[in-house]
């Protein structure tokens, strides 16, 4: 990471300790572990596998086995994020499709 070059080691350690002390959301875990293949919005990405609404992550699929190193709580948080994303997407589509009220 080029932006860290030149910083004293004590500063780098302080930054990493701060970042590691912060709570991480299911969305952040998804972006880090899943978005590279499935897209930032979970609509499929280059693997063309839509994950919106997927509450349970199948860690037995060959391409997903790398997630086995995560604690179950992390994959549960990712699943909760994906489930919520599906609800937001559905609500947005319904709002867009609703007839406009005239005054």
MODELLER restraints for C-alpha pairs under 7 A, 6 or more apart:
rsr = mdl.restraints
at = mdl.atoms
rsr.add(forms.Gaussian(group=physical.xy_distance, feature=features.Distance(at['CA:26:A'], at['CA:77:A']), mean=4.38, stdev=0.5))
rsr.add(forms.Gaussian(group=physical.xy_distance, feature=features.Distance(at['CA:26:A'], at['CA:78:A']), mean=4.40, stdev=0.5))
rsr.add(forms.Gaussian(group=physical.xy_distance, feature=features.Distance(at['CA:26:A'], at['CA:80:A']), mean=6.90, stdev=0.5))
rsr.add(forms.Gaussian(group=physical.xy_distance, feature=features.Distance(at['CA:26:A'], at['CA:81:A']), mean=5.33, stdev=0.5))
rsr.add(forms.Gaussian(group=physical.xy_distance, feature=features.Distance(at['CA:27:A'], at['CA:78:A']), mean=6.43, stdev=0.5))
rsr.add(forms.Gaussian(group=physical.xy_distance, feature=features.Distance(at['CA:27:A'], at['CA:81:A']), mean=5.67, stdev=0.5))
rsr.add(forms.Gaussian(group=physical.xy_distance, feature=features.Distance(at['CA:29:A'], at['CA:78:A']), mean=6.29, stdev=0.5))
rsr.add(forms.Gaussian(group=physical.xy_distance, feature=features.Distance(at['CA:30:A'], at['CA:78:A']), mean=5.59, stdev=0.5))
rsr.add(forms.Gaussian(group=physical.xy_distance, feature=features.Distance(at['CA:31:A'], at['CA:40:A']), mean=6.41, stdev=0.5))
rsr.add(forms.Gaussian(group=physical.xy_distance, feature=features.Distance(at['CA:35:A'], at['CA:42:A']), mean=6.74, stdev=0.5))
rsr.add(forms.Gaussian(group=physical.xy_distance, feature=features.Distance(at['CA:37:A'], at['CA:45:A']), mean=5.54, stdev=0.5))
rsr.add(forms.Gaussian(group=physical.xy_distance, feature=features.Distance(at['CA:37:A'], at['CA:46:A']), mean=5.81, stdev=0.5))
rsr.add(forms.Gaussian(group=physical.xy_distance, feature=features.Distance(at['CA:37:A'], at['CA:47:A']), mean=5.85, stdev=0.5))
rsr.add(forms.Gaussian(group=physical.xy_distance, feature=features.Distance(at['CA:38:A'], at['CA:44:A']), mean=4.55, stdev=0.5))
rsr.add(forms.Gaussian(group=physical.xy_distance, feature=features.Distance(at['CA:38:A'], at['CA:45:A']), mean=4.13, stdev=0.5))
rsr.add(forms.Gaussian(group=physical.xy_distance, feature=features.Distance(at['CA:38:A'], at['CA:46:A']), mean=6.54, stdev=0.5))
rsr.add(forms.Gaussian(group=physical.xy_distance, feature=features.Distance(at['CA:38:A'], at['CA:47:A']), mean=6.23, stdev=0.5))
rsr.add(forms.Gaussian(group=physical.xy_distance, feature=features.Distance(at['CA:38:A'], at['CA:48:A']), mean=6.96, stdev=0.5))
rsr.add(forms.Gaussian(group=physical.xy_distance, feature=features.Distance(at['CA:38:A'], at['CA:49:A']), mean=6.41, stdev=0.5))
rsr.add(forms.Gaussian(group=physical.xy_distance, feature=features.Distance(at['CA:38:A'], at['CA:50:A']), mean=6.88, stdev=0.5))
rsr.add(forms.Gaussian(group=physical.xy_distance, feature=features.Distance(at['CA:39:A'], at['CA:45:A']), mean=4.14, stdev=0.5))
rsr.add(forms.Gaussian(group=physical.xy_distance, feature=features.Distance(at['CA:42:A'], at['CA:50:A']), mean=5.82, stdev=0.5))
rsr.add(forms.Gaussian(group=physical.xy_distance, feature=features.Distance(at['CA:42:A'], at['CA:51:A']), mean=5.27, stdev=0.5))
rsr.add(forms.Gaussian(group=physical.xy_distance, feature=features.Distance(at['CA:42:A'], at['CA:52:A']), mean=5.75, stdev=0.5))
rsr.add(forms.Gaussian(group=physical.xy_distance, feature=features.Distance(at['CA:43:A'], at['CA:50:A']), mean=4.49, stdev=0.5))
rsr.add(forms.Gaussian(group=physical.xy_distance, feature=features.Distance(at['CA:43:A'], at['CA:51:A']), mean=6.35, stdev=0.5))
rsr.add(forms.Gaussian(group=physical.xy_distance, feature=features.Distance(at['CA:43:A'], at['CA:52:A']), mean=6.52, stdev=0.5))
rsr.add(forms.Gaussian(group=physical.xy_distance, feature=features.Distance(at['CA:44:A'], at['CA:50:A']), mean=4.10, stdev=0.5))
rsr.add(forms.Gaussian(group=physical.xy_distance, feature=features.Distance(at['CA:44:A'], at['CA:51:A']), mean=6.78, stdev=0.5))
rsr.add(forms.Gaussian(group=physical.xy_distance, feature=features.Distance(at['CA:51:A'], at['CA:82:A']), mean=6.66, stdev=0.5))
rsr.add(forms.Gaussian(group=physical.xy_distance, feature=features.Distance(at['CA:52:A'], at['CA:82:A']), mean=5.13, stdev=0.5))
rsr.add(forms.Gaussian(group=physical.xy_distance, feature=features.Distance(at['CA:52:A'], at['CA:83:A']), mean=6.33, stdev=0.5))
rsr.add(forms.Gaussian(group=physical.xy_distance, feature=features.Distance(at['CA:52:A'], at['CA:85:A']), mean=6.09, stdev=0.5))
rsr.add(forms.Gaussian(group=physical.xy_distance, feature=features.Distance(at['CA:52:A'], at['CA:86:A']), mean=4.89, stdev=0.5))
rsr.add(forms.Gaussian(group=physical.xy_distance, feature=features.Distance(at['CA:53:A'], at['CA:82:A']), mean=5.25, stdev=0.5))
rsr.add(forms.Gaussian(group=physical.xy_distance, feature=features.Distance(at['CA:53:A'], at['CA:83:A']), mean=4.04, stdev=0.5))
rsr.add(forms.Gaussian(group=physical.xy_distance, feature=features.Distance(at['CA:53:A'], at['CA:85:A']), mean=6.73, stdev=0.5))
rsr.add(forms.Gaussian(group=physical.xy_distance, feature=features.Distance(at['CA:53:A'], at['CA:86:A']), mean=4.68, stdev=0.5))
rsr.add(forms.Gaussian(group=physical.xy_distance, feature=features.Distance(at['CA:54:A'], at['CA:79:A']), mean=6.17, stdev=0.5))
rsr.add(forms.Gaussian(group=physical.xy_distance, feature=features.Distance(at['CA:54:A'], at['CA:82:A']), mean=5.86, stdev=0.5))
rsr.add(forms.Gaussian(group=physical.xy_distance, feature=features.Distance(at['CA:54:A'], at['CA:83:A']), mean=5.79, stdev=0.5))
rsr.add(forms.Gaussian(group=physical.xy_distance, feature=features.Distance(at['CA:55:A'], at['CA:79:A']), mean=4.22, stdev=0.5))
rsr.add(forms.Gaussian(group=physical.xy_distance, feature=features.Distance(at['CA:55:A'], at['CA:80:A']), mean=5.96, stdev=0.5))
rsr.add(forms.Gaussian(group=physical.xy_distance, feature=features.Distance(at['CA:55:A'], at['CA:82:A']), mean=6.46, stdev=0.5))
rsr.add(forms.Gaussian(group=physical.xy_distance, feature=features.Distance(at['CA:55:A'], at['CA:83:A']), mean=5.40, stdev=0.5))
rsr.add(forms.Gaussian(group=physical.xy_distance, feature=features.Distance(at['CA:56:A'], at['CA:79:A']), mean=5.72, stdev=0.5))
rsr.add(forms.Gaussian(group=physical.xy_distance, feature=features.Distance(at['CA:57:A'], at['CA:75:A']), mean=6.96, stdev=0.5))
rsr.add(forms.Gaussian(group=physical.xy_distance, feature=features.Distance(at['CA:57:A'], at['CA:79:A']), mean=6.60, stdev=0.5))
rsr.add(forms.Gaussian(group=physical.xy_distance, feature=features.Distance(at['CA:59:A'], at['CA:65:A']), mean=5.21, stdev=0.5))
rsr.add(forms.Gaussian(group=physical.xy_distance, feature=features.Distance(at['CA:59:A'], at['CA:67:A']), mean=6.64, stdev=0.5))
rsr.add(forms.Gaussian(group=physical.xy_distance, feature=features.Distance(at['CA:59:A'], at['CA:68:A']), mean=6.37, stdev=0.5))
